[in-house]
Structures are given as structure tokens and as C-alpha cells.
Amino acid sequence: MAPRMVELRHLRYFIAVAGELNFSRAAERMHMAQPPLSAAIRQLERDLGVDLFVRTTREVRLTDAGRAFLQGARRTLADAERAAEDAKRAAAGELGHLRIAYSWSMRFGTLPALGRAFRAGHPDVALLAQEMWNARMPAAFENGSIDIALSLCPEIAAELDLATIRKEGLVALLPLAHRLAGEEAIPLSALSDEEFVVFPREIAPRLHDAFMATYRRAGFEPRVRNESFHTGWDLGVLAEIPAAALAPQTVAGGLPDGIVAVAISDPADEFETCLVWRADDTSPAVAAFVDVARSAIAAAP
């Protein structure tokens, strides 16, 4: 016959008796009567097939088997208590990991602000962030490679939930020598004769279309150069391209050398930064990140 599984309560009783070496004091410590405590220890010894204590009318002491069992009992009970605590913390979104995808402009303010705010309240949730084009995010959610995304004008899919956490206006990114580089704000129509650097539509269709609609509301169709905005930025050559570009306001906090940001004064042009996650995702860590993001951005200056 296979031995019975040792119960955690029996381990607690055994540790109490081993600590007191007195059944009466151990029973008081465990807030129980002595007879059921003595019966539980006898049951534990039968389950193990060894004597854990030497009992005489004068003393109670551990046997060699009892001393060996005590070390393992303490480890087992500590592991069980730690596992129970970890389960509670994971259920509260305080433990685990989150894989976060973010679109390019999030790196300049939104992502760092959320990372600091979330880590302050959830230091044991590991965050793994990766930059990703908007167009790739729905597939990444579908194959399970990301848990949450931060995106400017994200792609929309039926299986995804979105929460807007920030709305911001646009800035024109201009070479330092540009005739309007010293202005505080300009209407977008002031750039109607300029060439523009944009990004390929296939990497972020909805965001690309929103930018094109902005140009058209300003009364012109942009003349687009054959350079990629993001590539020019990342290679440090954007200032060498004689063209303008549009970007959300937060980008102004991390401009490359030779580029200035001038606010666009057109009042209707606000772009939404959204949190995105799977609608069927029940992860407490995801829910906690959404809650922190909403409050952190709302409190940001």
C-alpha cells in the first residue's frame, strides 16, 4: 500500500511540538486541546512509519528520525506558505510578467512614465518591452507573443479591447535652418509648399491615414519624399533631409540634433494614444497595468 500523503496541518503540529518539546504547551500554541494534537502526531508517525519523538513521563525529545524530518518539514511548510502567498499576489496582479509592445512614439514619454508608475506599485511583475509596428500588433496578440500594447492610433480588431489614455496635438519637425523653425506655433497650411517625410502605410495603416487626413483638412495634399521618416530619425540623418514631418507632441522631448519641433495650431488635430489588450484576457497583471496607465497618464503634467 502506498504511504499516505502528509498533511500540512500535521507538519504544523509536529513543528510546534518539536519547538516546545511539551505537548501541553504546543497545544496552547496551536490553540487546540492536547488530545487531538497527540492523536495527530501519532497519525503522522504511522503515515511515515517512524517514531518522531521519545515520550517518557519526564520528557519529550526528538528521535534521530524526528530531527531529520524537522528540517524538511520546515522547508515544506515555508514553501507551501510562499506558494499560497505567490498565488494570492498573482491573482492581484502583483506577480508574474507582462510582454509589452509599443509603437515608435511611445518611447519619448508615455512608455517610461507608465513603466515607472507600474514598477512603483508592482515591483515583482517583470516587464519585457519591444518596439513594434502597429500593423504587426494584432497578429502578435493572436499568437500570444505580447500581452498588452501601447499605440498611437492602433489597428482595430474585434478580439481586442482599447482604452484611450492620452490625446495630444501635433508638432512639425523642421530642420534648424528652416524659415519657420523659430516659431512657437504655426497652422499646418503654412507648410503646404513643403515636401514631407512620412512612413510607409503598410507599417501603420490607420495612423498613416490619420496623418493624411490631417494634411487634407489643412487644405493640401502633401508632397512626399522617397525617404522613411523613422529610418531617417534612427540613422541620425533626418536633419539632412530638406523636408518637414509631423509627429505627436511627446516626440519633442527627444529630438535629434539639428531638428526643432514647432506646434501645429490647428485645433482639431489630436491623436489618441491607446492601451490595447485581448478582450478575453483575464490576466490580473494586464488589468493592473491598464488601471495604472489610466491614472498615471491622467496625473501627468
C-alpha positions in Angstrom: 0.0 0.0 0.0 1.3 3.4 -0.9 2.1 5.7 2.1 -0.5 8.4 2.8 0.3 12.0 1.8 1.4 14.0 4.8 -1.0 16.8 5.6 0.3 20.4 6.0 -1.6 20.7 9.3 0.3 17.7 10.7 3.5 19.4 9.8 2.5 22.5 11.7 1.5 20.3 14.7 4.9 18.5 14.5 6.9 21.7 14.3 5.0 23.1 17.3 5.7 20.0 19.4 9.3 19.9 18.3 9.7 23.6 19.3 8.2 23.2 22.7 9.1 19.6 23.5 6.0 19.6 25.5 2.5 18.6 24.2 0.6 20.8 26.6 2.5 24.0 25.6 2.4 23.0 21.9 -1.4 22.6 22.1 -1.7 26.0 23.7 0.5 27.5 20.9 -1.8 25.9 18.3 -4.9 27.0 20.1 -6.3 23.5 20.4 -6.8 20.8 23.0 -3.9 18.4 23.8 -5.7 15.0 22.9 -6.3 15.8 19.2 -2.8 17.2 18.9 -1.3 14.0 20.4 -3.6 11.9 18.1 -2.4 13.9 15.0 1.3 13.3 15.9 0.6 9.6 16.3 -1.2 9.6 12.9 1.8 11.3 11.3 4.2 8.7 12.8 2.0 5.9 11.4 2.0 7.6 8.0 5.8 7.9 8.0 6.4 4.5 9.6 8.9 6.0 12.1 8.8 7.4 15.7 9.4 11.1 15.7 9.5 11.6 19.5 10.7 9.7 22.5 8.0 10.2 25.1 8.5 9.5 28.8 6.8 10.7 31.9 9.6 13.2 32.4 10.3 14.5 29.0 9.6 14.6 25.2 12.5 14.7 22.9 13.1 14.2 19.1 14.4 10.9 17.8 17.1 10.9 15.1 14.3 10.5 12.6 12.4 13.4 14.1 15.4 15.7 13.9 15.9 14.8 10.2 12.2 15.2 9.5 12.1 18.6 11.2 14.4 20.3 8.7 12.3 19.0 5.7 9.0 19.9 7.5 10.1 23.5 8.0 11.2 23.8 4.3 8.0 22.2 3.1 5.8 24.4 5.2 7.7 27.5 4.2 7.4 26.5 0.5 3.7 25.9 0.8 3.1 29.2 2.6 5.2 31.0 0.0 3.3 29.3 -2.8 0.0 30.3 -1.3 1.2 33.9 -1.0 2.5 33.9 -4.5 -0.8 32.7 -5.8 -2.7 35.5 -3.9 -0.2 38.1 -5.3 -0.5 36.7 -8.8 -4.3 36.9 -8.6 -4.0 40.5 -7.5 -1.7 41.3 -10.4 1.4 41.7 -8.2 3.4 38.9 -9.5 4.2 37.5 -13.0 5.3 39.1 -16.2 4.0 41.3 -18.9 5.2 41.5 -22.6 4.5 45.0 -23.8 4.6 46.1 -27.5 4.8 49.8 -28.2 4.7 51.9 -31.3 7.6 54.3 -32.0 6.4 57.5 -30.5 5.7 55.8 -27.1 9.4 55.8 -26.3 9.5 59.5 -25.8 7.3 59.9 -22.7 4.4 57.5 -22.4 6.3 54.2 -22.0 8.9 55.5 -19.5 6.1 57.2 -17.4 4.0 54.0 -17.3 7.0 51.8 -16.6 8.0 53.8 -13.6 4.4 54.1 -12.3 3.7 50.4 -12.7 7.0 49.3 -11.2 6.4 51.5 -8.1 3.3 49.5 -7.2 4.1 46.2 -8.8 7.9 45.6 -8.4 7.7 41.9 -8.8 5.9 41.9 -12.2 8.6 41.6 -14.8 8.1 43.9 -17.8 9.5 43.0 -21.2 9.0 45.7 -23.8 9.6 45.6 -27.5 9.0 48.3 -30.2 6.6 47.0 -32.9 4.9 48.5 -35.9 1.1 49.0 -35.4 0.3 46.6 -38.2 2.0 43.7 -36.5 0.3 44.0 -33.2 -3.0 42.2 -33.9 -1.0 39.1 -35.1 1.3 39.3 -32.1 -1.8 39.2 -29.8 -3.2 36.3 -31.7 -0.1 34.2 -31.4 0.4 35.1 -27.8 3.7 36.8 -28.1 2.5 40.0 -26.4 0.1 40.7 -23.5 -0.5 44.5 -23.9 0.4 47.2 -26.4 0.8 51.0 -26.3 0.0 52.5 -29.6 -0.7 55.8 -31.4 -3.9 55.2 -33.5 -3.7 51.4 -33.2 -5.1 49.0 -35.6 -8.6 47.8 -34.6 -9.7 44.2 -34.4 -12.8 42.6 -33.0 -10.9 40.5 -30.5 -9.0 43.5 -29.0 -10.1 46.0 -26.3 -8.8 49.6 -26.5 -8.6 52.3 -23.8 -7.6 55.8 -24.7 -5.1 57.1 -22.2 -3.8 60.3 -23.8 -4.8 62.7 -26.5 -2.1 65.0 -27.9 -1.7 67.5 -30.6 0.9 67.5 -33.4 4.2 69.2 -33.9 6.0 69.9 -37.2 9.6 68.6 -37.2 11.8 71.1 -39.1 15.5 71.4 -39.9 17.1 74.0 -37.7 17.7 76.3 -40.7 14.0 76.2 -41.8 12.4 79.6 -42.2 9.7 78.7 -39.6 12.0 76.9 -37.1 11.9 79.8 -34.7 8.1 80.0 -34.5 6.2 78.8 -31.4 3.2 77.5 -33.3 2.0 77.6 -36.9 -1.0 76.4 -38.9 -0.3 73.3 -40.9 -1.2 75.2 -44.0 1.9 77.2 -43.6 3.8 74.1 -44.8 1.7 73.4 -47.8 4.5 74.2 -50.2 7.0 71.9 -48.4 8.0 68.3 -49.0 7.2 65.9 -46.2 8.9 62.8 -44.9 6.4 60.1 -43.8 6.4 56.4 -43.2 5.2 53.6 -45.4 1.4 53.0 -44.9 1.9 49.2 -44.5 3.6 49.6 -41.1 0.7 51.5 -39.5 -2.3 51.9 -41.9 -4.7 53.6 -39.5 -2.1 56.1 -38.2 -0.9 56.8 -41.8 -4.4 57.5 -42.9 -5.0 59.8 -39.9 -1.9 61.9 -40.9 -3.1 62.1 -44.5 -6.5 63.3 -43.3 -4.8 66.0 -41.2 -3.0 67.3 -44.3 -6.2 67.3 -46.3 -8.1 69.2 -43.6 -5.4 71.8 -43.8 -6.3 72.2 -47.5 -3.5 70.4 -49.3 -2.1 67.1 -50.5 1.4 66.6 -49.1 4.3 66.1 -51.5 6.0 63.0 -50.1 9.8 62.4 -50.4 11.2 59.0 -51.0 12.7 58.6 -47.6 11.4 56.9 -44.5 10.8 59.1 -41.5 11.7 56.5 -38.9 14.8 55.4 -40.8 16.0 59.0 -41.1 15.4 59.5 -37.4 17.1 56.3 -36.2 20.1 56.8 -38.5 20.6 60.4 -37.3 20.2 61.9 -40.8 16.7 63.4 -40.5 18.2 66.9 -40.2 20.0 66.4 -43.5 16.7 65.9 -45.4 15.2 69.2 -46.7 11.7 68.3 -45.7 9.2 68.6 -42.8 7.5 65.8 -40.8 4.6 65.5 -38.5 4.8 63.8 -35.1 2.8 63.8 -31.8 3.9 66.4 -29.2 5.7 64.0 -26.9 8.3 63.4 -29.6 9.5 67.0 -28.9 11.1 65.6 -25.7 13.7 63.6 -27.6 14.7 65.5 -30.7 17.8 64.6 -32.6 20.5 67.3 -33.3 19.5 69.7 -36.0 15.8 69.3 -35.6 13.3 71.6 -33.9 9.6 71.0 -33.1 7.0 73.7 -33.8 3.5 73.2 -32.5 0.7 72.9 -35.0 -2.1 75.3 -34.0 -4.9 73.6 -35.9 -7.3 72.8 -33.0 -9.0 69.7 -34.4 -5.8 67.6 -34.8 -5.5 65.5 -31.7 -4.2 61.9 -31.9 -5.1 59.2 -29.4 -2.6 57.0 -27.5 -4.3 53.8 -26.6 -3.7 50.7 -24.5 -4.6 47.5 -26.3 -5.2 44.0 -25.0 -7.1 40.9 -25.8 -10.8 41.2 -24.9 -10.7 37.6 -23.5 -7.5 38.2 -21.4 -8.3 37.6 -17.7 -4.8 38.3 -16.5 -4.7 40.3 -13.3 -1.4 41.8 -14.3 -2.9 43.1 -17.5 -5.8 44.6 -15.6 -3.4 46.2 -13.1 -1.4 47.7 -15.9 -4.5 49.2 -17.5 -5.5 50.7 -14.2 -2.1 52.2 -13.5 -1.8 53.5 -17.1 -5.2 55.4 -16.8 -4.3 57.0 -13.5 -0.6 57.7 -14.3 -1.3 59.5 -17.6 -4.2 61.4 -16.1 -1.9 62.7 -13.4 1.0 63.5 -15.7 1.7 67.2 -16.4 
